Amino acid sequence: MKVIFLQDVKGKGNRGDVKEMPSGYANNFLIKKGLAKAATKQAISELKAQQHVEAEHQEEELEDSKRLKKELEDDKTVVELKAKAGSDGRLFGSITSKQIAQGLLDQYNIKLDKRKIEMSEPIKSMGYTDVPVKVHPQVSAQIRVHVSEK
């Protein structure tokens, strides 16, 4: 019996796959639990239409990410943050990805999730720092951050 997987089933198939399964397993387990549905002509055509829409959506997301990368890497885009520092230029505390995301929102009205900012460790000194950002699985950018004294 051919089935279309509605969810990932470990060792059997991934969401959207059309596979041949034993009819007992398909009827009594996969279809009964809502993990798959019978692969009729109508169901297959619906699946193809849905995959087409998802592909367009992913392409649109990629284009938005590329546009955001261009905006983030523009020479004029420098996130200015202020922090208390000692006489040697080291900060009391540190600058985190949350503060960078908030500064980006406040100064340039660019909303970026703090989890996309990939800092191996927080910024602990004054000056300019390039911070890597994973905007999309295929697109990464650099944000220029300037930390100055309060």
C-alpha positions as a printed Julia matrix, in Angstrom:
150×3 Matrix{Float64}:
  0.0    0.0    0.0
  1.36   3.42  -0.95
  1.21   6.06   1.76
  2.16   9.73   2.1
  3.93  10.49   5.36
  2.4   13.4    7.27
  5.15  13.32   9.93
  8.66  11.9   10.21
  8.64   8.24  11.23
 12.04   7.01  12.35
 13.39   4.33  10.03
 10.38   4.46   7.69
 10.15   7.88   6.03
 10.15  11.63   6.37
  7.3   14.12   6.1
  6.15  14.4    2.49
  7.64  11.09   1.34
  5.51   8.71  -0.75
  6.49   5.12  -0.01
  5.22   1.58  -0.36
  4.43   0.07   3.07
  2.88  -3.24   4.1
 -0.89  -2.72   4.14
 -1.35  -3.99   7.71
  1.32  -1.66   9.08
 -0.03   1.23   7.03
 -3.68   0.78   8.03
 -3.25  -0.31  11.63
 -0.42   1.95  12.69
  0.51   4.79  10.32
 -2.96   5.87   9.19
 -4.63   5.11  12.54
 -2.11   7.3   14.43
 -2.29  10.09  11.83
  1.34   9.65  10.75
  0.43   8.95   7.13
 -2.47   8.88   4.7
 -3.29   6.71   1.7
 -1.58   7.88  -1.5
 -4.53   8.45  -3.82
 -4.2   10.53  -6.99
 -5.91  13.46  -5.28
 -3.67  13.22  -2.2
 -0.52  13.1   -4.37
 -1.6   16.15  -6.36
 -2.33  18.03  -3.11
  1.12  17.06  -1.83
  2.82  18.36  -4.98
  0.91  21.64  -4.76
  1.86  21.99  -1.09
  5.53  21.26  -1.86
  5.45  23.89  -4.61
  4.08  26.5   -2.19
  6.69  25.58   0.43
  9.48  25.88  -2.15
  8.27  29.36  -3.12
  8.09  30.34   0.56
 11.65  29.11   1.18
 12.9   31.03  -1.86
 11.18  34.18  -0.58
 12.78  33.69   2.87
 16.2   33.33   1.23
 15.72  36.58  -0.71
 14.65  38.39   2.49
 17.74  37.03   4.25
 20.03  38.26   1.47
 18.42  41.7    1.68
 18.91  41.73   5.46
 22.55  40.68   5.03
 23.13  43.61   2.68
 21.53  45.96   5.19
 23.56  44.58   8.13
 26.88  44.7    6.29
 26.35  48.26   5.03
 29.21  50.55   6.14
 26.71  52.89   7.82
 25.26  50.12  10.01
 27.28  50.24  13.23
 25.54  49.31  16.48
 26.6   51.86  19.1
 26.52  50.56  22.68
 27.63  52.26  25.87
 28.98  50.51  28.95
 30.96  51.32  32.07
 34.66  50.63  31.67
 37.84  50.83  33.67
 40.9   52.91  32.82
 42.48  50.09  30.78
 39.48  49.86  28.38
 38.06  46.66  29.84
 34.36  46.67  30.61
 32.74  46.15  33.99
 30.57  43.26  32.83
 30.13  42.44  29.16
 28.06  43.07  26.05
 25.77  40.13  25.19
 23.9   39.14  22.05
 20.66  40.35  23.67
 22.08  43.87  24.03
 23.3   43.85  20.42
 19.87  42.73  19.15
 18.18  45.44  21.23
 20.62  48.09  19.96
 19.96  47.01  16.37
 16.22  47.33  16.95
 16.5   50.74  18.68
 18.96  52.34  16.26
 18.06  50.85  12.86
 14.61  49.32  13.43
 15.95  45.9   12.37
 14.43  43.06  14.37
 16.89  40.2   14.76
 16.58  37.22  17.08
 19.38  37.17  19.67
 19.92  33.43  19.02
 20.98  34.22  15.45
 23.89  36.31  16.74
 26.78  33.85  16.99
 29.15  35.09  19.66
 31.63  32.58  21.03
 31.93  34.79  24.11
 30.52  38.19  25.17
 32.36  41.41  24.25
 34.48  42.51  27.23
 36.5   45.41  25.8
 35.78  48.79  24.26
 36.18  49.53  20.56
 34.91  48.04  17.32
 34.08  44.35  17.02
 32.73  42.32  14.1
 30.08  39.9   15.28
 28.94  37.0   13.04
 25.2   36.53  12.45
 23.48  33.46  10.96
 20.56  35.16   9.2
 19.46  31.99   7.34
 20.95  28.49   7.12
 22.52  29.53   3.79
 23.21  33.2    4.58
 25.53  34.62   7.23
 26.56  38.22   7.82
 28.75  40.42  10.05
 27.47  43.18  12.35
 29.85  45.96  13.3
 29.49  46.8   17.01
 31.11  49.85  18.63
 31.35  49.82  22.42
 32.11  53.16  24.06
 32.3   54.4   27.64
 29.21  55.75  29.43
